[in-house]
């Protein structure tokens, strides 16, 4: 479900973390240093990213090293592209919106502007 991943990425700090991890695996203390954030703040953002599967974490001695799950990220992007490419009429959860789209007469906005 790409919705959860996009929701997690809807926050600028988490996007920055993802971009940093796309360059190299980093431990939490390195992320703290790079981003100039406290450990609890970094950990909270990592928790969200781990919950949706975008970030993996492994122990390396006392350090927790984080990495980007590129397999899931690629899969999410592919699924989203497929969703966008799929004809609207073939998406059951959008049946009502599709029907309203078909019934638009092009005058809806003009009427609202006059009101």
Secondary structure, DSSP 4 states (H G I P E B T S, - for coil): -HHHHHHHTTSHHHHHHHHHHHH--EEHHHHHHHHT--HHHHHHHHHHHHHTTSEEEEEETTEEEEEE-HHHHHHHHHHHHHHHHS-GGG-GGGHHHHHHHHT--S-HHHHHHH-
